[in-house]
């Protein structure tokens, strides 16, 4: 059975872009029983930027709670924390020894920060190798990625081919990309791609008052008077309503803006209400799991037991091929 693997870093609470671009599509794919789905929380990757133990713990729980809030079924999937499968770091070392320096020096994760080398730690430099270990450890066939992440998957495939060639056996499955065209198209409050780095994201789990403040303060609109007609395409409000609640609801706001007598404040309220209504149940479930961390821990540990059992077999195969088990 083919395997699809998806991971999300635990650098913060997943935002609307993560939910629309990665989490919801992955959960939909997992409902197709023709393949097996693996979902992991990339909490080791988060250490490249976060060194606070409390923050790492909170963010890891919030990512897990978000997956479950949107309907992930832990009984039909492998759902686990990267850090609880120690085989992944051992595999990363082996893969490092097959990875040429220029490949990592050309990786986007390093090049984007290479003009500030004092900010680059070794973990960030070898980030693509740990990502490769995440994928190759479980013989994943498919990895959903946005177009901006294709390079890292290509690096993974190249490393796998190199290991297989040097050891003269098919130790690793060569993964392929599942291109998610929507992943790169979720706009933030400023119109750029929604990202924690740009500070333009919407956290749908905020209390209503705080969520309203984010929408009102971060989405910049012109100074049109209430009675003026307004261009619905001059900001992201209607686009976000459509992504959250569908075309019909977005068109209602567009028509009201074009007619006049309808302010940008009204349109922002439309967006707020769309989020509160469409995500009412996920918001409730998220808060439930964040307050029931013992139950959350139990669900994760079940997935981690599955992941570790398979990972140990894969690692034994590689260790044998490398001469460490002989």
C-alpha positions in Angstrom: 0.0 0.0 0.0 1.4 3.4 -1.0 2.2 5.8 1.8 1.6 9.6 1.9 3.6 11.5 4.5 2.9 15.0 5.8 4.7 17.0 8.4 4.1 20.4 10.0 6.6 22.3 12.1 5.7 23.2 15.6 7.0 26.8 15.6 3.6 28.2 16.5 -0.1 27.5 16.5 -1.1 26.5 12.9 -2.6 29.5 11.1 -5.3 29.7 8.5 -2.8 29.2 5.6 -1.5 26.0 7.2 -5.1 24.8 7.7 -6.3 25.5 4.2 -3.1 24.7 2.4 -1.9 21.6 4.1 -4.0 20.2 7.0 -7.4 20.0 5.3 -6.1 18.6 2.0 -4.1 16.0 3.9 -7.0 14.9 6.0 -9.1 14.6 2.9 -6.4 12.4 1.3 -6.3 10.2 4.4 -9.9 9.3 4.0 -9.0 7.4 0.8 -8.2 4.0 2.1 -6.3 3.0 -1.0 -3.2 4.4 0.7 -1.7 4.8 4.2 -1.3 8.3 5.7 1.4 9.4 8.0 1.1 12.7 9.9 4.0 13.9 12.0 4.8 17.0 14.1 8.2 18.3 13.1 9.2 19.4 16.6 12.9 18.7 16.0 12.9 21.0 13.0 11.5 23.8 15.2 14.7 23.7 17.4 16.6 25.5 14.5 14.7 28.7 15.5 13.1 28.1 19.0 15.2 27.3 22.0 12.6 27.8 24.7 11.4 24.5 26.2 8.0 25.8 27.2 7.3 27.2 23.8 8.4 24.0 22.0 6.0 22.0 24.3 3.0 24.3 23.8 3.5 24.6 20.0 3.8 20.8 19.7 0.5 20.3 21.6 -1.2 23.0 19.5 -0.2 21.4 16.2 -1.5 18.0 17.5 -4.7 19.6 18.7 -5.2 21.3 15.3 -4.9 18.1 13.4 -7.5 16.4 15.6 -9.8 19.4 15.6 -10.1 19.2 11.8 -11.0 15.5 11.8 -7.8 13.5 11.7 -8.6 10.0 12.7 -5.6 8.6 14.7 -6.9 5.1 14.3 -6.6 5.1 10.5 -3.3 7.0 10.3 0.1 7.2 11.9 0.1 10.3 14.1 3.3 11.0 15.9 5.9 13.5 17.1 9.2 13.5 15.2 11.2 13.8 18.5 9.7 10.6 19.9 11.1 8.5 17.2 14.9 8.5 18.0 15.7 6.5 14.9 15.2 9.6 12.7 18.2 11.3 14.2 20.4 8.3 13.7 19.3 8.0 10.1 20.0 11.7 9.6 23.6 11.1 10.6 24.0 8.3 8.1 22.4 10.4 5.3 24.6 13.4 6.2 27.6 11.2 5.2 26.1 10.6 1.8 25.2 14.3 1.2 27.6 16.6 -0.7 28.3 20.0 0.8 27.3 21.9 -2.3 23.8 20.3 -2.3 23.1 21.8 1.2 24.8 25.1 0.4 22.4 25.5 -2.5 19.3 24.6 -0.5 16.7 27.4 -0.1 16.6 26.9 3.7 20.3 27.9 3.9 20.6 30.4 0.9 17.8 32.6 2.1 19.8 33.3 5.3 23.3 32.9 4.0 23.9 36.7 4.0 23.6 36.5 7.8 25.8 33.5 8.5 26.0 34.4 12.2 22.3 33.5 12.4 22.8 30.1 10.7 23.3 27.1 13.0 24.4 23.7 11.8 20.9 22.4 12.3 19.5 24.9 9.8 22.3 24.0 7.3 21.5 20.3 7.5 17.7 20.8 7.7 17.1 19.1 4.3 18.9 16.0 5.6 16.7 15.7 8.6 13.7 16.2 6.3 15.1 13.4 4.1 15.3 11.1 7.2 11.7 11.9 8.1 10.6 10.7 4.6 13.0 7.8 3.9 12.6 6.2 7.3 9.1 5.1 6.5 9.4 4.4 2.8 7.0 7.2 1.9 5.9 7.1 -1.7 4.3 10.6 -1.8 4.9 13.8 0.0 2.5 16.8 -0.5 4.4 20.0 -1.0 3.9 23.5 -2.2 5.9 24.6 -5.2 8.4 26.4 -2.9 9.2 23.1 -1.2 9.9 21.0 -4.2 13.7 21.5 -4.0 13.8 19.8 -0.5 12.0 16.8 -1.8 14.3 16.6 -4.8 17.2 16.6 -2.4 15.6 13.7 -0.5 15.2 11.7 -3.7 18.8 12.5 -4.7 20.2 11.3 -1.3 18.1 8.1 -1.5 19.4 7.3 -5.0 23.0 8.0 -3.8 22.6 5.6 -0.9 21.0 2.9 -3.0 23.7 3.2 -5.6 26.6 3.2 -3.3 25.3 0.2 -1.3 24.1 -1.5 -4.5 20.7 -2.3 -3.0 17.3 -0.6 -2.8 17.4 0.4 0.8 15.2 3.4 0.3 12.0 4.1 -1.6 12.4 7.1 -3.9 9.7 9.6 -2.9 7.7 11.7 -5.3 6.1 15.1 -4.8 2.3 15.6 -4.7 2.1 19.2 -5.8 -0.4 21.2 -3.9 -1.2 24.2 -6.1 -3.4 25.8 -3.4 -0.7 25.7 -0.7 1.1 28.8 -2.1 -2.1 30.7 -2.8 -3.4 31.4 0.7 -2.9 35.2 1.1 -2.1 36.8 4.4 -3.6 39.9 5.8 -1.3 42.0 3.6 -1.8 40.1 0.4 1.5 38.2 0.5 1.5 34.5 1.1 0.3 33.9 4.7 3.4 33.1 6.8 4.6 33.4 10.3 7.7 35.0 8.9 5.7 37.9 7.5 3.6 38.3 10.6 0.5 38.4 8.3 -1.3 35.3 9.5 -4.7 34.7 11.1 -4.9 32.4 14.1 -8.5 31.1 13.9 -8.4 29.7 17.5 -8.1 33.1 19.1 -11.0 34.3 21.3 -13.5 36.2 19.2 -12.5 39.7 20.6 -8.8 39.0 19.7 -9.6 37.6 16.3 -11.7 40.7 15.5 -8.7 42.9 16.5 -6.4 41.0 14.2 -8.7 41.3 11.2 -9.5 44.9 11.8 -6.0 46.0 12.5 -3.9 43.9 10.1 -6.1 44.1 6.9 -5.4 47.6 5.5 -8.3 49.2 3.6 -8.6 52.6 1.9 -10.4 55.7 3.4 -13.6 55.4 1.3 -16.7 56.8 2.9 -19.5 54.5 3.9 -21.7 55.6 1.0 -18.9 55.2 -1.6 -18.7 52.2 -3.9 -15.6 50.1 -3.2 -13.3 47.8 -5.2 -13.6 44.3 -3.6 -10.3 43.4 -5.1 -8.3 46.2 -3.4 -7.6 44.0 -0.4 -7.8 40.3 0.6 -11.1 40.4 2.6 -13.4 38.8 -0.1 -10.6 36.4 -1.2 -10.3 35.1 2.3 -14.1 34.8 2.7 -14.2 32.7 -0.4 -11.4 30.4 0.8 -13.1 29.9 4.1 -16.8 29.9 3.3 -17.2 29.6 -0.5 -17.9 31.7 -3.5 -21.6 32.5 -2.8 -20.7 34.1 0.6 -17.8 36.0 -0.8 -20.0 37.3 -3.7 -22.5 38.6 -1.2 -19.8 40.8 0.3 -18.5 41.8 -3.1 -21.9 43.0 -4.3 -22.6 45.0 -1.1 -19.2 46.8 -1.5 -19.9 47.6 -5.1 -23.4 49.0 -4.3 -22.1 51.4 -1.7 -23.5 52.1 1.7 -21.4 49.2 3.0 -18.2 50.0 4.8 -14.9 48.1 5.0 -15.7 47.5 8.6 -18.8 45.6 7.5 -16.7 43.5 5.2 -14.2 42.7 7.9 -17.1 41.6 10.1 -18.3 39.3 7.3 -14.9 37.7 7.3 -14.9 37.3 11.1 -18.4 35.8 11.0 -17.4 33.4 8.2 -14.4 32.1 10.3 -16.5 31.8 13.5 -19.3 30.0 11.8 -17.4 27.6 9.5 -14.8 26.8 12.1 -17.1 26.7 15.2 -16.7 23.0 15.7 -12.9 22.9 15.1 -12.4 25.8 17.5 -14.4 23.9 20.1 -12.5 20.7 19.6 -9.1 22.5 19.6 -9.9 24.0 23.0 -11.0 20.6 24.2 -7.7 18.9 23.3 -5.6 21.8 24.7 -7.4 21.3 28.0 -7.2 17.5 27.8 -3.5 17.0 27.3 -3.5 13.5 28.9 -5.8 12.3 26.2 -3.8 14.0 23.5 -0.6 12.4 24.9 -2.2 8.9 24.7 -3.2 9.4 21.1 0.2 10.5 20.1 2.0 7.7 21.9 -0.1 5.1 20.0 1.1 6.6 16.7 4.6 6.8 18.0 4.7 3.1 18.8 3.7 2.3 15.2 6.2 4.7 13.8 9.1 3.4 16.0 8.4 -0.2 15.1 8.7 0.4 11.4 11.6 2.8 11.8 13.6 0.3 13.8 13.2 -2.3 11.0 14.3 0.2 8.3 17.3 1.3 10.4 18.3 -2.3 10.9 18.3 -2.8 7.2 20.5 0.2 6.6 22.9 -0.7 9.5 23.3 -4.2 8.0 24.0 -2.7 4.5 26.6 -0.3 6.1 28.3 -3.1 8.1 27.2 -2.0 11.5 25.2 -5.2 12.3 27.7 -7.7 10.9 
